[in-house]
Every structure is written in C-alpha cells, then in structure tokens.
Amino acid sequence: MLPFALTIFTGAFLLFQVQPLIGKYILPWFGGSPGVWTTCLLFFQTLLLGGYAYAHFTSTRLKPRAQAMVHLGLLAIALLCLPIIPAESWKPTDGDAPVWRILRLLTLCVGLPYFVLSSTGPLMQRWFSRTNPGVSPYRLYALSNVGSLLALLSYPVWFEVQFSRREQAVWWSVGLALFAVLCAYCAWRVWKTGDAPEVSTPEGSGATSAEDEPTPVIDKVLWLVLPAVASLLLLATTNKLCQEIAVIPFLWIIPLALYLLTFVICFDHARWYRREVFIPLLVGGIAAIWQLQDAGRDAPMKLQIVGYNVVMFIACMVCHGELYRLRPPASRLTGYYLLISAGGALGGLFVAVVAPMIFVDYRELEIGLGFIAAAVAALCFRHRSRELVMAVAAGTMAVTLMVPWMRGTIDSSTGFVAEWVSYHKRFLWLIAGGLMLFVAAAADFRTRRLVGDWSWRMGTLVGALAVALCGGLVWQARTEDTHTVIRASRNFYGTLKVFDYSRDDEGDRYLSLMHGATTHGIQFSSPDKALLITSYYGDTSGVGLAFKHIMPEGPRHIGVVGLGTGTLAAYGRKGDRVRYYEINPAVEQLARDPFTYLSRTPAKVDVVFGDARLTMERELAEKQPQQFDFLALDAFSSDSVPAHLLTREAFEIFLKHMKPDGVIAVHISNRYLELQPVVDAIAQHFKLGIATISDDFEEYWYYYTSTWVLLSRNHTVLGKDAIIAAKEEPRAHPRPPIAWTDDYVSLFKVLK
C-alpha cells in the first residue's frame, strides 16, 4: 500500500498547494476582487471533474497496461509545461469582467499539470484495488484529503512566509517531478499484474450491497447533489468572508481546509459522522446564520469568521457523511468519484457564473442552506429513517429556545417568558411545526423506524419546515431596506446599492452608495447642497486639510484611486484636472447618475477604467507620467481590501507619477484591519514624510470618522501649522513594521 499512499498523498498536496500559489500570482492583476478566488475555485473544480472523468473512462474502457502507458505519457507532457509562472502578457488591459480571461490563463499555465494531478486519487485507488484485491481503497481517499489539507494549512504559515512566489513555483515543479517518479513506480506495479480480470471485492453502503446489484437512481442523484451543495456552501462562505473582511489566502484557506477536513473525517470511517449530533447542529446552524445576517456589519469580525466557518463545516459534514453512507462497491468507485466531482463543479459554476447573472446581491449562502434542507428531506425518504426525522425535530425544538439567546433579547426586566413570547410571535409557524414533527416522529418508539408511507410524509414535513426557514432568510435579506433602494447591481467586483433617504424632506434628502456593507459616499439631492462635501472627506479630515493648506494655488492635477460617488471632485476648481482610476464600470455609471459630483464640479474630470496599479504601470511604460500634485488612495475603507495597492512595488509606481512636492493621501479607515503599521513601513522604506490625521467631527451627522495618512518626499510640505496641529503622534508598534511586497502580504497580522 505504501507506494500508492505516497503517490496519492504527494499528488493531493501538490494539487492544493498550487491553488493559493497561482491565486496569489494573479490576484493583483484583477483588482484584488473576491471574484478572482471564486473563479479560480470554479476552474479547479471543473478540471477536477475532468480528471475524475479521465480516471473513470480509462479504468473502464482501457486495459490496465494501456492505462499505465496513457497516464505516464500525459505526465511526461505535463512536466514540459513547467514552470507554472504566468506571463506578464496575461495582465488585463481594460476594466471588463475578467472571468473568461482568468479561466484561459489558468488553462494554459496550470491546466495539464493540474488535470493529471486531479486524476490521481480515483486512478491510484483503482490501481490499488487491482494490485491488492480484497483490501478496501476508501481510506486512501481520506489520505488524499489529508494531503490536501496539509497543503492548505502549510501555505500561509510556511511557504508564503519563507519563499517568494517564484521560489514557491520552483519547489512546486520539483514536487511534480517527484510525483512523476512515484506514479511511474505504481504504473510498473500495475503493469506486472497484467491485463487479467480484476477480483471483485464487495465494499459498499452498509457492507450489504452485492457487486451485481444496480445502484439506485436516487443514490446517483444524491452522489451529485450532496457534493454540489457542499461546494456551493464552501464558495458562498468564502465570498461572504472576503466581502466582509479582505481577500487574503488566510480567509480562502480556512473554509477550504474545513471542507477538506470533512472529507477526511467522513471517508476515514462511518463512526465519525453521527446523525444524532450533526443534524440538530445543522438546524441550529441555519438559525445562527439567520442571526448573523440580521446583525450584518455590526457583528464582530471574529464572530463572523467563526460563525460562518463552523456552520459550513457542519453542513459539509452532513453532506459528506451521508455521501459516504451511499458509497458503492469498489468496482464502481471511479463513477462514484466522477459524480462527486461533477457535483463540486456544479456548485462552483452556480456561485461563480450563474448567481452574478440572476442576483443583484449575494444570496448563495441562504440558497445553499435551503438546498441542504431539501437534501435532508430526500435522505429521510431514501433511508426511511426515523433517526433522521428525530434529529431534525430535536434541532427544530432547540432552535425555538435558542433564538432569543442568540439575539441577546432576554431582558431581566420583562422576564424570560414574556421576552420569549414577544419575540416568537412571528415564528409561531416554526414552533407549531416543530412540535408536530417531534410528536409524529416519536409516536412509535418500539419499532424504532418509520413504516409504510410515514417516511415519505415525515421527509416531506422535514423538508418543508427547513426549506421554509431558509426561504425566510432569503426573503428577509431581500426585503431589508428595499423601500429605500433605487438602484442595485452585482458583477465580478461585488454588489452596489443606492439608497434614497428622507424623501419626505427635500432639504435633507440624500443618496448613499453602498458597496457590500460599506458606505462609499453620500450626496444631498437639493441643488444648493449638491456640492457639499460629506462622509470621509470633510474640511477637518486629512484630505480636507491637505486641499486647504498644502495644495498649490494654480491649476492642480489630482489623482484618485477609487471613484465611489466622486465626492473628492467637489474640491476641484476651474483649471484643475481630476483623474479617477476605477476598476468597476458599474461604479462610474452610478457616479454620473443618480450622483452628480462629477457633472457639477468646475474641474475637468477623467475616469480611467482598470486596476489603478496596472493602469499607472502602463502609463509609465508609454512615457506618460501624470505628475500629480495630489494622489488619494481611497480603496481601503471597504471590507474587501486590495492589498496589492499597499506594497513597495505599488508605491514605486505611484511615486513616479508624483511631482517632487506632491502628496499621497492614504485612506485607512477600516472596521477590521489596522493598516497604520503598513503605511508606516512604506514611509520608512521610501524615506517619506508622514502625517496621520484622524477626524471625529461630530457637529454634522454627514461627516464620518476617518483616518488619512499623508505622505510626501518633501518633508517640509507636511510642516504646515494646520497639519502639525491635527496630526497624531507616531505610534509605537510591538514589532518594527515590515513593508509589504508582492511576495509578502500578511493581513492576518493587522487584523483588529
């Protein structure tokens, strides 16, 4: 078993080590959007499906020696594709949604090596079954997921820290060569067995399925549906975390590692997945997600990370635990794995491609929970399982008691009973349904199973209740604040909504632009207030003080990274030029209508589409330095931080576009990340003058708390009295800050 175990482990390790590696390479090229990682996962899942299909059809249509020759030939060609470093020519040149460009890039750079590696698990297990008749191969699948899990966990704590991206790619190539040697040895073992018919081994669901019994159609459907739901929840959770916090390998890897861990646990042995434990936890998890969605951005960051990941882990345990119970005999394992990978690809396709086309907001998480509820109902019917129904009933009853505790609504002044009744008036249907379900399921303790049509009825009731609960999640999120939403859109770069407030009072009526859960500017509707500077950009903010006390008197050239509502254009004067860099075309459409800062300012305004760093790099290559008097980097207040704009390489580009006395203003207001040490390190590296200005002007509600860091090559520029009076004293950091580079970015270390 050892040669096959080593081959499977090495292949799985390389398979999942390359995912964050290639993602780290291309993330800065496409604006640091969460969609980059979602698209990468779609590619990897789809190619995994191709690898499993290849393993299935070669093992069923070709004789063993032919299989070995074909596989070694493909592996030799894959070695010729090394190294896997993407060429600079793949960098995008426009602001269009880059999904197809990313997919083409991945196909040409890592497609064939990844395809060969993806076929390793099922193919090696099939070869192992031939060379070791009578021994179950399913624990090798658990070993495969152990290798994948170790690859993911080791990447952010070791490989990403110790090696540059190029060094990582070189070591990965060495690993692929070692894998080829191991694979060749396993092929030689198969060659020695010859093409004699395989000795069958009865291994399957409950160890009672015979080799010649056909697999029920509902089982094949569940082989597809259960992994599809698990994959959908994986990507939906990753999207949620990246949108709310940041697009970093750490937050990619946690959900993916937990997802793989459920495969390891469930496929190691049936005893690890207990329905009476995980089904009630799943019901409770759905309720917990409801509460987190209710809390929105007010929920603490750590609670969000833990809450969403734990619920995803529970849901994937249910999906993969039930999937293992439905496993077929070993002779059919390649078809079984093929449908599992097809389900994973379908889940990825839905999140990465279908959902952005049909939704204007992120709804995949709620939909995934609804699907898993329906799957549990189907499992009740498939297994005629009283155990499943009882578990759901117990979970439903527990949720009705736990919701007030989750929300923190227990008020000692009114008493627990009064508060419970008050809150649960809107959930009476859930309480009544839970009671009915529990009584119906518990009606026959002696037989310990449902008989006749009871399984169908109970399964239908389970599904109806759980799907209704998840439907409530979707409806609640869909109807929240819809009475004030006048525009909504979603694309590769996220979701945008425009809210219309105070409609009844024309003098105080204003519009607000939201990107996810972050405000990107507000503007009053009345003409006399339309050019009033609001939100993070007021007169007492760092950027406001820079415009009042530092900027030259004559015509000025102003650059802004991040358009938002275009508020900074209001600082423009006649003769000024304001050049915005914006990656999301949908933002520019909203900044021109319904917002009007761009059309009302007396300055000349240009909006350039594409990633700011790549665009400025291109301008330098074309001998077009912009010679900015002022450059505002306003891309970090959002929950999804483009870290590639805060590296040494990025600032080298920015500084080449500045006049000698020019000022760079970095907006570092952020709920979850402390970016001050990062900017301090940049200032130290380039020997820049620095002034950090935090503004908490509370006289008017439309001025937001903000923190801006002003940087300049000319230290005397920041020596104005107003700047000195407003700036903060330098902070003492526990460790000397290290300037980020494209090879080293650690948002984990700056989490608040």
Beta strands, then each sheet from edge to edge (+ up, - down):
strand 1: 485-491
strand 2: 494-501
strand 3: 510-515
strand 4: 518-524
strand 5: 557-561
strand 6: 577-582
strand 7: 604-609
strand 8: 628-633
strand 9: 658-667
strand 10: 689-695
strand 11: 706-712
sheet 1: 1+ 2- 3+ 4-
sheet 2: 7+ 6+ 5+ 8+ 9+ 11- 10+
end
